[in-house]
Amino acid sequence: MTQKIKLNQEEIELKSEYLQFDESTLNEYLKKSAGYHGYYGEKFALAQAVYSLYDDKCSELYELKFKEAKETGASDKLANSIASTSDDVKEARSKVRMAKYHMNLLYQYLKSLDRANSNAQNVGYNLRKEMDKLGVSIKGFDSPADAEELVDQLTKYE
């Protein structure tokens, strides 16, 4: 499953395949996971900046509309109502909500990457423990180096 979000004219794909691995793809997954985390971490920082920018613009627009209403003699409550119901302010708030949604999506995706990486390391640890328990003699190898060579060949991802 791939979810796409648009952030500052850039389309970002949140791919579930980056969270998946098995015993045969474990080494390749671990090699690439740091790169994925770095890329999406950068996009999360961008999403935070976009959110802050939209939030600031929305506040400025609200304050401008409030000030305009006050200058026409409206009370504070009426000026608040006029500013809050302004189409410009509504549109700006919508952008703020969408920016916050994208920021939260990226944050949750980063958490998923962290969990997948932790699971991959646990699987690797368990595989090494199983190999230690089996020992090289059960597999018919003359030395541990022969067993490691076979494991490297079997887990090589091309």
Backbone hydrogen bonds in HBPLUS format (Angstrom, degrees):
<---DONOR---> <-ACCEPTOR-->    atom                        ^
c    i                          cat <-CA-CA->   ^        H-A-AA   ^      H-
h    n   atom  resd res      DA  || num        DHA   H-A  angle D-A-AA Bond
n    s   type  num  typ     dist DA aas  dist angle  dist       angle   num
A0016-SER N   A0001-MET O   2.91 MM  15  5.44 161.8  1.94 163.5 169.3     1
A0003-GLN N   A0014-LEU O   3.11 MM  11  5.07 165.9  2.13 129.9 132.9     2
A0014-LEU N   A0003-GLN O   2.68 MM  11  5.07 173.4  1.68 161.5 164.0     3
A0005-ILE N   A0012-ILE O   2.90 MM   7  5.32 159.1  1.95 150.6 157.5     4
A0012-ILE N   A0005-ILE O   2.76 MM   7  5.32 170.4  1.77 165.5 168.6     5
A0007-LEU N   A0010-GLU O   2.73 MM   3  5.14 170.7  1.74 154.3 155.5     6
A0010-GLU N   A0007-LEU O   3.00 MM   3  5.14 153.8  2.07 107.8 116.1     7
A0018-TYR N   A0015-LYS O   3.31 MM   3  5.75 154.1  2.38 106.0 112.5     8
A0019-LEU N   A0016-SER O   2.94 MM   3  5.36 159.9  1.98 112.9 119.3     9
A0020-GLN N   A0017-GLU O   3.30 MM   3  5.20 164.7  2.32 101.7 106.2    10
A0025-THR N   A0022-ASP O   3.13 MM   3  5.36 135.3  2.34 103.7 115.7    11
A0029-TYR N   A0025-THR O   2.87 MM   4  6.02 157.9  1.92 155.0 162.3    12
A0030-LEU N   A0026-LEU O   2.92 MM   4  6.16 165.5  1.94 158.1 160.9    13
A0031-LYS N   A0027-ASN O   3.02 MM   4  6.27 147.6  2.13 145.4 154.5    14
A0032-LYS N   A0028-GLU O   3.10 MM   4  6.33 151.9  2.18 147.9 154.3    15
A0033-SER N   A0029-TYR O   2.86 MM   4  5.86 143.0  2.00 155.4 165.9    16
A0035-GLY N   A0032-LYS O   3.04 MM   3  5.38 120.9  2.40 106.9 121.4    17
A0036-TYR N   A0032-LYS O   3.09 MM   4  6.45 157.3  2.14 156.1 163.1    18
A0037-HIS N   A0033-SER O   2.93 MM   4  6.12 162.4  1.96 149.8 154.8    19
A0038-GLY N   A0034-ALA O   2.90 MM   4  6.10 156.5  1.96 145.5 151.8    20
A0039-TYR N   A0035-GLY O   2.96 MM   4  6.15 162.6  1.99 149.9 154.3    21
A0040-TYR N   A0036-TYR O   2.94 MM   4  6.15 176.3  1.94 160.0 160.6    22
A0041-GLY N   A0037-HIS O   2.82 MM   4  5.79 141.4  1.97 140.3 151.6    23
A0042-GLU N   A0038-GLY O   3.02 MM   4  6.20 150.8  2.10 143.2 149.9    24
A0043-LYS N   A0039-TYR O   3.08 MM   4  6.43 152.3  2.16 143.4 151.4    25
A0044-PHE N   A0040-TYR O   2.86 MM   4  6.02 142.7  2.00 136.9 147.0    26
A0045-ALA N   A0041-GLY O   3.05 MM   4  6.33 154.6  2.12 143.7 149.6    27
A0046-LEU N   A0042-GLU O   3.02 MM   4  6.33 152.1  2.10 143.9 151.8    28
A0047-ALA N   A0043-LYS O   2.86 MM   4  6.09 152.4  1.93 142.4 150.2    29
A0048-GLN N   A0044-PHE O   2.91 MM   4  6.23 150.5  2.00 148.9 156.5    30
A0049-ALA N   A0045-ALA O   3.05 MM   4  6.34 154.2  2.12 143.9 150.6    31
A0050-VAL N   A0046-LEU O   2.86 MM   4  6.17 159.0  1.91 153.9 159.8    32
A0051-TYR N   A0047-ALA O   2.90 MM   4  6.04 160.0  1.94 146.3 152.1    33
A0052-SER N   A0048-GLN O   2.95 MM   4  6.18 162.9  1.98 148.5 152.8    34
A0053-LEU N   A0049-ALA O   2.92 MM   4  6.12 157.3  1.97 147.6 154.2    35
A0054-TYR N   A0050-VAL O   2.92 MM   4  6.16 168.9  1.93 156.9 158.9    36
A0055-ASP N   A0051-TYR O   2.86 MM   4  6.01 156.4  1.92 150.1 157.6    37
A0056-ASP N   A0052-SER O   2.88 MM   4  6.04 160.0  1.92 148.1 153.3    38
A0057-LYS N   A0053-LEU O   2.94 MM   4  6.19 162.3  1.98 150.9 156.0    39
A0058-CYS N   A0054-TYR O   2.89 MM   4  6.03 155.4  1.95 145.6 152.4    40
A0059-SER N   A0055-ASP O   2.99 MM   4  6.22 160.3  2.03 148.8 153.7    41
A0060-GLU N   A0056-ASP O   2.91 MM   4  6.15 162.9  1.94 152.7 157.5    42
A0061-LEU N   A0057-LYS O   2.90 MM   4  6.05 159.7  1.95 147.9 153.6    43
A0062-TYR N   A0058-CYS O   2.88 MM   4  6.08 160.4  1.92 150.5 155.9    44
A0063-GLU N   A0059-SER O   2.89 MM   4  6.10 165.5  1.91 151.8 155.8    45
A0064-LEU N   A0060-GLU O   2.92 MM   4  6.13 153.4  1.99 146.5 154.0    46
A0065-LYS N   A0061-LEU O   2.95 MM   4  6.21 164.6  1.98 152.3 155.8    47
A0066-PHE N   A0062-TYR O   2.82 MM   4  6.02 156.7  1.88 152.8 160.2    48
A0067-LYS N   A0063-GLU O   2.86 MM   4  6.01 160.8  1.90 146.3 151.5    49
A0068-GLU N   A0064-LEU O   2.91 MM   4  6.16 158.8  1.95 149.4 155.3    50
A0069-ALA N   A0065-LYS O   3.02 MM   4  6.22 156.2  2.07 143.9 150.0    51
A0070-LYS N   A0066-PHE O   2.91 MM   4  6.19 154.7  1.97 149.8 157.3    52
A0071-GLU N   A0067-LYS O   2.93 MM   4  6.14 150.6  2.02 148.7 156.4    53
A0072-THR N   A0069-ALA O   3.16 MM   3  5.28 139.7  2.33  97.2 108.5    54
A0074-ALA N   A0069-ALA O   3.24 MM   5  5.74 158.9  2.29 148.8 145.2    55
A0073-GLY N   A0070-LYS O   2.94 MM   3  5.17 158.4  1.99 108.1 114.0    56
A0079-ALA N   A0075-SER O   2.76 MM   4  5.93 162.2  1.79 155.4 161.1    57
A0080-ASN N   A0076-ASP O   2.85 MM   4  5.99 153.8  1.91 146.0 153.4    58
A0081-SER N   A0077-LYS O   2.95 MM   4  6.14 158.3  1.99 144.8 150.8    59
A0082-ILE N   A0078-LEU O   2.82 MM   4  6.06 160.9  1.85 152.5 157.7    60
A0083-ALA N   A0079-ALA O   2.89 MM   4  6.00 165.4  1.91 147.8 152.2    61
A0084-SER N   A0080-ASN O   2.81 MM   4  5.90 160.8  1.85 150.1 156.1    62
A0085-THR N   A0081-SER O   3.03 MM   4  6.05 148.8  2.13 144.0 151.0    63
A0086-SER N   A0083-ALA O   3.40 MM   3  5.31 157.7  2.45  98.2 104.5    64
A0090-LYS N   A0086-SER O   2.94 MM   4  6.23 161.1  1.98 155.0 160.8    65
A0091-GLU N   A0087-ASP O   2.94 MM   4  6.11 159.5  1.98 146.8 152.0    66
A0092-ALA N   A0088-ASP O   2.96 MM   4  6.17 155.9  2.01 144.0 151.1    67
A0093-ARG N   A0089-VAL O   2.84 MM   4  6.08 156.2  1.90 151.0 157.2    68
A0094-SER N   A0090-LYS O   2.98 MM   4  6.20 147.6  2.08 142.8 151.9    69
A0095-LYS N   A0091-GLU O   3.06 MM   4  6.40 151.5  2.14 146.1 153.0    70
A0096-VAL N   A0092-ALA O   3.00 MM   4  6.32 149.8  2.09 144.3 153.0    71
A0097-ARG N   A0093-ARG O   2.91 MM   4  6.18 160.9  1.95 149.9 154.3    72
A0098-MET N   A0094-SER O   2.99 MM   4  6.24 160.2  2.02 148.5 153.7    73
A0099-ALA N   A0095-LYS O   2.89 MM   4  6.04 157.2  1.94 146.2 152.8    74
A0100-LYS N   A0096-VAL O   2.91 MM   4  6.13 154.6  1.98 149.0 156.1    75
A0101-TYR N   A0097-ARG O   2.89 MM   4  6.12 151.7  1.97 145.3 153.6    76
A0102-HIS N   A0098-MET O   2.94 MM   4  6.22 161.8  1.98 151.0 154.8    77
A0103-MET N   A0099-ALA O   2.95 MM   4  6.13 155.1  2.01 143.2 150.6    78
A0104-ASN N   A0100-LYS O   2.90 MM   4  6.11 156.7  1.95 147.2 153.2    79
A0105-LEU N   A0101-TYR O   2.88 MM   4  6.16 152.5  1.96 148.8 156.9    80
A0106-LEU N   A0102-HIS O   3.02 MM   4  6.24 163.8  2.04 150.1 153.6    81
A0107-TYR N   A0103-MET O   2.98 MM   4  6.22 152.7  2.06 144.0 152.2    82
A0108-GLN N   A0104-ASN O   2.91 MM   4  6.12 163.9  1.94 151.4 154.9    83
A0109-TYR N   A0105-LEU O   2.91 MM   4  6.11 151.8  1.99 146.8 155.3    84
A0110-LEU N   A0106-LEU O   2.90 MM   4  6.13 153.7  1.97 146.3 153.0    85
A0111-LYS N   A0107-TYR O   2.98 MM   4  6.32 152.4  2.05 146.6 154.4    86
A0112-SER N   A0108-GLN O   2.94 MM   4  6.23 148.4  2.04 141.9 150.7    87
A0113-LEU N   A0109-TYR O   2.88 MM   4  6.24 152.0  1.96 147.9 155.6    88
A0114-ASP N   A0110-LEU O   2.95 MM   4  6.25 154.3  2.02 147.0 153.8    89
A0115-ARG N   A0111-LYS O   2.97 MM   4  6.26 159.0  2.01 148.0 153.3    90
A0116-ALA N   A0112-SER O   2.86 MM   4  6.06 160.5  1.90 151.5 157.1    91
A0117-ASN N   A0113-LEU O   2.91 MM   4  6.05 155.7  1.97 146.0 152.8    92
A0118-SER N   A0114-ASP O   2.94 MM   4  6.19 156.7  2.00 147.5 154.0    93
A0119-ASN N   A0115-ARG O   2.87 MM   4  6.12 157.6  1.92 148.6 154.8    94
A0120-ALA N   A0116-ALA O   2.85 MM   4  6.08 153.8  1.92 146.3 153.7    95
A0121-GLN N   A0117-ASN O   2.98 MM   4  6.25 156.0  2.03 147.8 153.8    96
A0122-ASN N   A0118-SER O   3.01 MM   4  6.28 149.5  2.10 143.9 152.5    97
A0123-VAL N   A0119-ASN O   2.89 MM   4  6.17 156.9  1.94 151.0 157.1    98
A0124-GLY N   A0120-ALA O   2.94 MM   4  6.18 161.0  1.98 148.9 154.0    99
A0125-TYR N   A0121-GLN O   2.93 MM   4  6.11 155.6  1.99 143.2 150.0   100
A0126-ASN N   A0122-ASN O   2.87 MM   4  6.12 163.0  1.90 151.1 155.6   101
A0127-LEU N   A0123-VAL O   2.88 MM   4  6.10 153.9  1.94 150.1 157.5   102
A0128-ARG N   A0124-GLY O   3.02 MM   4  6.26 160.0  2.06 148.4 153.2   103
A0129-LYS N   A0125-TYR O   2.96 MM   4  6.26 156.8  2.01 149.9 156.8   104
A0130-GLU N   A0126-ASN O   2.92 MM   4  6.15 157.2  1.98 148.6 154.4   105
A0131-MET N   A0127-LEU O   2.97 MM   4  6.22 158.7  2.02 149.6 155.2   106
A0132-ASP N   A0128-ARG O   2.91 MM   4  6.16 152.5  1.98 146.7 154.5   107
A0133-LYS N   A0129-LYS O   2.95 MM   4  6.22 152.2  2.03 147.5 154.8   108
A0134-LEU N   A0130-GLU O   2.93 MM   4  6.15 158.1  1.98 150.6 156.4   109
A0135-GLY N   A0131-MET O   2.97 MM   4  6.04 156.2  2.03 145.4 151.9   110
A0141-PHE N   A0136-VAL O   3.16 MM   5  5.45 166.0  2.18 157.4 153.0   111
A0140-GLY N   A0137-SER O   3.16 MM   3  5.10 151.5  2.24  97.3 106.0   112
A0146-ASP N   A0143-SER O   3.12 MM   3  5.47 129.2  2.39 105.2 116.8   113
A0148-GLU N   A0144-PRO O   2.91 MM   4  6.21 159.1  1.96 152.8 158.7   114
A0149-GLU N   A0145-ALA O   2.94 MM   4  6.13 150.7  2.03 143.3 151.1   115
A0150-LEU N   A0146-ASP O   3.12 MM   4  6.41 153.8  2.19 144.7 150.7   116
A0151-VAL N   A0147-ALA O   2.98 MM   4  6.26 162.5  2.01 152.1 156.9   117
A0152-ASP N   A0148-GLU O   2.89 MM   4  6.10 159.5  1.93 148.7 154.3   118
A0153-GLN N   A0149-GLU O   3.00 MM   4  6.26 152.0  2.08 143.4 150.8   119
A0154-LEU N   A0150-LEU O   2.88 MM   4  6.12 159.0  1.92 154.2 160.0   120
A0155-THR N   A0151-VAL O   2.93 MM   4  6.04 151.6  2.01 150.9 157.9   121
